[in-house]
Amino acid sequence: MATHYAVAPARALPRGYSGPEMQCDYFDAGACRSCAWMGTPYDRQLADKQATAARTLARQVPAAVWERPVTSPESAFRNKAKLVVGGAPGEVTLGILDGTRRGVDLRACGLYEPGLAAAIPTLADFVDELRLLPYDVPKARGELKHLLVTHSPGGELMVRFVLRGTRQLPRIADGIPELLRRLPQATVVSANLQPEHKAVLEGPEEIVLTDTTSLPMDLGGVRLHLRPNSFFQTNTAVTIELYHQAREWISDIAPRVVWDLYCGVGGFGLYAAAPGRVVRGVETSADAITSAQRSAAELTNAGDIDFVAGDAAISPWERRWPAADLVILNPPRRGIDTRLAADLVRERTAYVLYSSCNPSTLARDIDALAGYRVMRARLFDMFPQTAHSEVLVLLARDQDRAATAAS
């Protein structure tokens, strides 16, 4: 049986309050433990994250190069909702599954940006009225698995229905006019097909149901375009700070040629673009590259910039790109390919800018980049109420160490 809770949204308390900075009725009721650090004052959360990152990277990052961490709002910061659909037709839950794999409704979660939070009850009503059949995990039957909703800085929404198959797709397609009447800000609506019975959020096939196929993310000076399968950080405000910090450090070293590897929709490369500069980006996802190319075409006076689909470990050499003065790395949690680290060392690239969500693999990869030293490092708190964070480091080729490594 699905579980519903009558709750008020989580709230952030004023600075200076001596107790916990954020309160959540779901957490207090034991309904959700996703925010494992709920109840810990934010200043302590930030100090603990910084201490953990510094300890994990103690051999690679000198204490003196760490800059002040970038903070986040403690609530209402998430631009994306990843909602498991449970319950029964006409009585769905949107949230998570409990220990018995039954739905727990968390539609009033206080982590969502206001525009996103306001849309979720309307989407729940829409799903109920269409009598869509939630996927029952214990029985391995049903149709609607997840509802994925992304909110842009301009207030627009991308709504994705993750389905087991196409059986109930006509109901959703026929209901699009009514959904857009209720949520005119839903500029992109799609169905994703995930037929397998396993804990995978989405499948490989996407069916876009609206004329518009991408969500614009205007970050101030750069506009990214997210297609349904595109990756973007869940904290827009801190992501903007991350990109601006990267641009500042890049400006200080003034590279002529920049490679943006694992570039996604091109955020770092687009922020690195400048008159007279060559920027090349590569990403395995063709959809992400289509988005990056569109964003690049919108830039003015941005130099020579191009993005291609391919393998970050081999594409720069296969395509005979001009030798890089700076390589930007933004890999998934597993880190970079070992071949790539060896090639960067061999090519004697002057600088590496590395953005990581996993300090352990970052430490390993810095060790693999023999002959480099960390010049600057900064932590970005993308995920308040949890132990997770993003770390940005700038490495320079140390000529003394490089000579030793080569001998």
Residue, then its C-alpha position, 0 to 999 in steps of 0.5 A: m500500500a502506498t504511503h501519503y504524509a500530510v506535511a508542510p514543505a521543509r523550511a530554512l531557518p534564519r542565520g544565527y539560529s543555534g539549532p538545525e538550519m533546515q527542518c523537514d516533516y518527511f525526515d522527522a516522520g522517518a519517511c525519507r532519509s535521502c538528506a542524511w545530514m538533515g538537522t546538522p547546522y549548515d556551517r558544520q556541514l560545509a566545514d565537514k565537507q571541506a575537511t573530508a575533501a582536504r583529507t582525501l586529497a592531502r597528498q595531492v592538494p597543498a593546504a595553502v591552495w584551497e580557496r573558500p568553499v562556495t555555499s548553496p541555499e540550504s533549501a529550494f535549490r534543486n532544479k530537478a525532481k527524480l520521482v518514483v511513481g507508486g500507488a494505484p491509478g487515480e491515487v499515485t505517489l510521487g517520491i521514493l519507494d520504502g523498504t518493501r518497494r512501495g511508494v512513499d509520496l514526497r511531493a512537498c519536498g523542500l529541496y525543489e526550486p519554487g517553480l518546480a515545487a509548484a508544478i509537481p502537484t499539477l503533474a500528480d493530478f494529471v497522472d491521476e486523471l489519466r489513470l496511468l498505471p504505476y509500475d509495481v516493483p514487487k510484482a514487476r507489472g505496470e507502466l509508469k515508473h518515474l516522473l523526471v522534471t527539470h526547471s530552468p532559470g527562466g521558469e520553463l519545465m521539461v517533463r519526462f514520463v518514464l514508461r515500461g513500454t508504449r502501452q499507455l503512451p497514447r493516453i499521455a500524448d492525447g493529454i498533452p494539450e490539457l497538460l500544457r493548458r495547466l502548465p504552459q511553462a512545460t515547454v518540453v514533454s517526452a516519454n522515455l522507455q525503460p522496459e527492464h526490471k531493474a533499478v535504472l532511472e531511464g532507458p535509451e529510447e526517448i519520444v518527444l511529444t512537443d514541438t520544442t525539443s530542448l530546455p534553455m538554461d540561461l546562465g547569464g552570458v551563456r545559454l545551454h540547451l538541455r535535451p531530455n537525456s542531457f546531464f546538468q548539475t542539479n543546483t543551478a546557482v552553484t553551477i553558475e558559480l562553478y563556471h564563473q570560477a573556471r572562467e576566472w582561472i582560465s583567464d588568469i593563465a590565458p591559454r590559446v587552445v583549450w580542449d573540453l573533454y567529457c564536455g556534456v552540453g558544453g558548459f566549461g568550453l562555452y565559458a572558456a570561449a574568447p576572441g582569438r582562442v580555439v576551443r574543442g570539446v568532445e562527449t560520447s552523447a550525440d544529443a549533448i553535442t547537438s546542444a553544445q553546438r547550438s549554444a556555441a552558434e549563439l555566442t558572439n565574438a567567441g573565437d574558434i569553438d567546436f564540439v564533436a561526438g566521440d571518445a574523450a580518450i582518443s578523439p583529440w588525437e584521432r582528429r588531430w586537434p591543435a595541441a592544447d595549452l589547457v585541458i578541461l576534464n569533467p568526467p563521471r564519478r569513475g574518473i578519467d580513462t587511464r589512456l588519457a592521463a598517460d597521453l596528457v603527460r606525454e603531450r606535456t600539456a601546460y595546464v589541466l582544469y579538473s572538475s570532480c564529484n568524487p575526491s577519491t577518483l580525483a586523487r587517483d587521477i592527479d597521481a596519474l598525471a605525473g609531473y603536474r602540481v595543483m595550483r588552486a582548489r575550491l569546493f562547491d556545495m552542490f548538495p546541501q544536507t548530504a555529504h556530496s560536493e564538487v571540487l574544482v582544481l587547476l593543475a600546472r605542469d611542474q617542469d622539475r617533476a616532469a623532468t624527473a618523471a621522464s628520466 
